[in-house]
Amino acid sequence: MQHTEESVQSGPVLVTGGTSGIGLAIAEAVARDGRPVVVTGRSTERCRSAGQRLHPVCGERQLALVADTTDPGALAEAVGRATDRWGPVTGLVTAAGRLARGSVLALPPDDFRAALDTNVIGTWLAIRAVLPGMTGAGHGRIVTIGSVLGSTGAPERSGYAATKAAVAALTRSVALEVAGTGVTVNCVAPGPVRTPMNEGDADTDAAAQAAFTAKVPMGRWGRPEDVAHAVLPLLAAGSSFTTGAVVHVDGGYTAQ
């Protein structure tokens, strides 16, 4: 049975990694748009905090669940709980992410593997969790979260950049695979954004920040809300002819 545009627009959206930073900003934007939202994260405390932050926006039309995006069972449970409460999941945003910093020789292989598990395999698993329902219903909107480093690369970031390049390739490939089913798959690739994940990074001291900011044509780092504003239109029912795209939200960083 095909969804009407109205039912699609009111269907729940799952945001992995939605308990802080970019993911939480996206969840708030989705909630303000009037759609139920389910956020997942690995921290019980962050889930509790995210639920408290979302409640004033959308009341009981939200769930904050402890779930690791690398765990297929946990993702299936999140999709099931959303579906039981509000009907089929019609939107997915894969905002769960993990950093991997260090030169090729200095980056511990285990750190690289952990980033691959979360950023690439976790994205793949989340897509697999929602795709059967979306293709069966004839509609779905999937937005992966990449990075400008997936397009440009950067010193001391080879591991992280490699994972985000893989996310872009995964996005394009799945978009082609499901083209014609009513499901669109796009990637939003942020530039430098102030998030909790960047806190405590040795490379974010004042001098390093100033030097990096100077490379951004708009002269500032992004905010999580800047990314959310780019994601929201791609989740809309009317966004039916954009698929396989990588949208950079970077203040002009990749336009140079």
C-alpha positions as CSV (number, residue, x, y, z in Angstrom):
1,M,0.0,0.0,0.0
2,Q,1.4,3.4,-1.0
3,H,1.6,6.1,1.5
4,T,-0.1,9.5,0.8
5,E,2.2,12.5,1.1
6,E,0.3,13.5,4.2
7,S,0.9,10.2,6.0
8,V,4.6,10.3,5.0
9,Q,5.1,13.8,6.3
10,S,3.6,12.7,9.7
11,G,5.6,9.5,9.9
12,P,8.3,9.0,12.5
13,V,12.0,9.8,11.9
14,L,14.8,7.8,13.4
15,V,18.0,9.7,14.2
16,T,21.0,7.6,15.2
17,G,23.4,9.5,17.3
18,G,20.6,11.9,18.1
19,T,21.4,12.5,21.7
20,S,23.9,15.4,21.2
21,G,25.5,17.7,18.7
22,I,24.4,17.6,15.1
23,G,22.0,14.6,15.7
24,L,20.2,16.4,18.5
25,A,19.8,19.6,16.5
26,I,18.3,17.5,13.6
27,A,15.9,15.8,16.0
28,E,14.7,19.1,17.4
29,A,14.2,20.4,13.8
30,V,12.2,17.3,13.0
31,A,10.1,17.6,16.1
32,R,9.4,21.3,15.4
33,D,8.3,20.2,11.9
34,G,5.5,18.2,13.6
35,R,6.9,14.6,13.1
36,P,7.5,12.0,15.8
37,V,11.2,11.5,16.4
38,V,13.2,8.6,17.8
39,V,16.8,9.3,18.9
40,T,19.3,6.7,19.7
41,G,22.7,6.9,21.5
42,R,25.0,4.7,23.6
43,S,24.8,6.8,26.8
44,T,21.9,6.4,29.2
45,E,22.6,9.9,30.6
46,R,22.6,11.5,27.2
47,C,19.4,9.7,26.2
48,R,17.8,11.1,29.3
49,S,19.0,14.6,28.7
50,A,17.9,14.4,25.0
51,G,14.4,13.3,26.0
52,Q,14.2,16.2,28.5
53,R,15.3,18.7,25.8
54,L,12.9,17.3,23.2
55,H,9.8,17.1,25.5
56,P,9.0,20.8,25.5
57,V,9.1,20.8,21.7
58,C,7.0,17.7,20.9
59,G,5.7,16.3,24.2
60,E,5.2,12.6,24.1
61,R,5.9,12.4,20.3
62,Q,9.5,11.4,21.0
63,L,11.6,8.5,22.2
64,A,15.2,8.5,23.4
65,L,16.5,5.0,23.3
66,V,19.9,3.5,24.4
67,A,21.1,1.7,21.3
68,D,24.4,1.2,19.6
69,T,24.3,1.8,15.8
70,T,26.7,-1.1,15.4
71,D,24.2,-3.5,17.0
72,P,21.6,-4.8,14.4
73,G,19.3,-6.0,17.2
74,A,19.2,-2.7,19.0
75,L,18.4,-0.9,15.7
76,A,15.6,-3.4,14.9
77,E,14.1,-2.8,18.3
78,A,14.3,1.0,17.8
79,V,12.5,0.7,14.5
80,G,10.0,-1.7,16.0
81,R,9.1,0.6,18.9
82,A,8.7,3.6,16.6
83,T,6.5,1.6,14.2
84,D,4.3,0.3,17.1
85,R,3.8,3.8,18.4
86,W,3.4,5.9,15.3
87,G,3.4,3.7,12.2
88,P,6.1,2.9,9.7
89,V,9.4,4.8,9.9
90,T,9.4,7.2,7.0
91,G,12.7,9.0,7.7
92,L,16.2,8.0,8.8
93,V,19.2,10.3,9.7
94,T,22.4,8.5,10.5
95,A,24.1,11.0,12.7
96,A,26.0,8.6,14.9
97,G,29.7,9.2,14.4
98,R,33.2,8.5,15.9
99,L,36.4,10.4,15.4
100,A,39.8,8.9,14.4
101,R,42.6,11.4,14.7
102,G,46.3,11.0,14.0
103,S,48.8,10.5,11.3
104,V,49.0,7.3,9.3
105,L,51.8,6.1,11.5
106,A,50.4,7.4,14.8
107,L,46.7,6.4,14.6
108,P,46.1,3.2,16.5
109,P,44.5,0.5,14.2
110,D,41.9,-0.2,16.9
111,D,40.8,3.5,16.8
112,F,40.5,3.3,13.0
113,R,38.5,0.1,13.2
114,A,36.2,1.7,15.8
115,A,35.5,4.6,13.5
116,L,34.9,2.3,10.6
117,D,32.4,0.3,12.7
118,T,30.4,3.3,13.8
119,N,30.7,5.6,10.7
120,V,30.4,3.1,7.9
121,I,29.1,-0.2,9.2
122,G,26.7,1.6,11.6
123,T,25.3,3.7,8.8
124,W,24.9,0.6,6.6
125,L,23.1,-1.3,9.4
126,A,20.8,1.6,10.1
127,I,19.8,1.7,6.4
128,R,19.2,-2.0,6.4
129,A,17.0,-1.7,9.5
130,V,14.6,0.8,7.9
131,L,14.8,-0.1,4.2
132,P,12.5,-3.1,4.0
133,G,9.6,-1.1,5.5
134,M,10.3,1.9,3.3
135,T,10.5,0.0,0.0
136,G,7.5,-2.1,1.0
137,A,5.5,1.1,1.6
138,G,6.8,2.8,-1.5
139,H,8.3,5.7,0.3
140,G,11.2,6.8,2.5
141,R,13.7,9.5,3.1
142,I,17.3,8.5,4.2
143,V,19.9,11.1,5.0
144,T,23.4,10.1,6.0
145,I,25.8,12.4,7.7
146,G,29.2,12.6,6.0
147,S,31.9,15.2,6.2
148,V,33.7,17.6,3.9
149,L,36.8,15.5,4.7
150,G,35.2,12.7,2.7
151,S,35.8,14.9,-0.3
152,T,38.9,16.8,0.5
153,G,41.0,14.9,3.0
154,A,43.2,16.5,5.6
155,P,46.5,15.9,7.4
156,E,46.2,13.9,10.6
157,R,42.7,12.8,9.6
158,S,43.3,10.0,7.1
159,G,41.3,7.5,9.1
160,Y,38.2,9.7,9.7
161,A,38.3,11.0,6.1
162,A,38.4,7.5,4.8
163,T,35.3,6.6,6.8
164,K,33.4,9.6,5.6
165,A,34.4,9.0,1.9
166,A,32.9,5.5,2.4
167,V,29.7,7.0,3.7
168,A,29.3,9.2,0.6
169,A,30.0,6.1,-1.7
170,L,27.5,4.0,0.3
171,T,24.9,6.8,0.0
172,R,25.3,7.0,-3.8
173,S,25.2,3.2,-4.2
174,V,22.1,2.6,-2.1
175,A,20.4,5.5,-3.8
176,L,20.9,3.8,-7.2
177,E,19.9,0.4,-5.8
178,V,16.5,1.7,-4.5
179,A,15.9,4.3,-7.3
180,G,12.3,3.9,-8.4
181,T,11.0,2.4,-5.1
182,G,10.0,5.8,-3.7
183,V,13.0,5.9,-1.4
184,T,15.6,8.6,-1.7
185,V,19.1,8.5,-0.1
186,N,21.2,11.6,0.2
187,C,24.3,12.6,2.2
188,V,24.7,15.9,4.1
189,A,28.5,16.6,4.6
190,P,29.2,19.2,7.2
191,G,32.4,21.3,7.4
192,P,33.8,22.4,10.8
193,V,30.9,22.4,13.3
194,R,31.0,23.2,17.0
195,T,29.9,20.0,18.7
196,P,30.6,18.1,21.9
197,M,32.5,15.5,19.8
198,N,35.1,18.2,19.1
199,E,35.5,19.2,22.8
200,G,38.9,18.4,24.3
201,D,40.6,18.0,21.0
202,A,44.2,19.2,21.2
203,D,43.8,20.7,17.7
204,T,41.0,23.0,18.9
205,D,43.3,25.4,20.9
206,A,42.8,29.1,20.1
207,A,45.6,29.3,17.5
208,A,44.6,26.2,15.7
209,Q,41.0,27.3,15.7
210,A,41.8,30.7,14.3
211,A,44.0,29.2,11.5
212,F,41.2,26.8,10.5
213,T,38.5,29.4,10.6
214,A,40.6,31.5,8.2
215,K,40.2,28.7,5.7
216,V,36.4,29.0,5.7
217,P,35.2,31.7,3.3
218,M,32.3,32.6,5.6
219,G,34.7,33.2,8.4
220,R,33.2,31.0,11.1
221,W,32.6,27.5,12.2
222,G,29.1,26.0,11.7
223,R,26.5,25.4,14.3
224,P,24.6,22.1,14.6
225,E,21.5,24.0,13.6
226,D,23.1,24.9,10.2
227,V,23.3,21.2,9.4
228,A,19.8,20.6,10.6
229,H,18.4,23.2,8.3
230,A,20.0,21.4,5.3
231,V,18.7,17.9,6.4
232,L,15.1,18.8,7.0
233,P,14.1,19.5,3.4
234,L,15.6,16.2,2.3
235,L,13.3,14.4,4.8
236,A,10.2,16.1,3.3
237,A,7.7,14.0,1.4
238,G,7.9,16.5,-1.5
239,S,11.7,15.9,-1.9
240,S,11.2,13.1,-4.3
241,F,13.6,13.8,-7.2
242,T,16.9,14.4,-5.2
243,T,18.8,11.2,-4.5
244,G,22.4,10.2,-4.5
245,A,23.5,13.7,-3.7
246,V,26.2,14.9,-1.4
247,V,25.3,18.3,0.0
248,H,28.2,20.2,1.6
249,V,27.3,22.5,4.5
250,D,30.6,24.1,5.1
251,G,30.6,27.9,4.7
252,G,32.1,27.6,1.2
253,Y,35.1,25.4,2.3
254,T,34.8,22.9,-0.6
255,A,34.1,25.6,-3.1
256,Q,37.6,26.9,-3.1
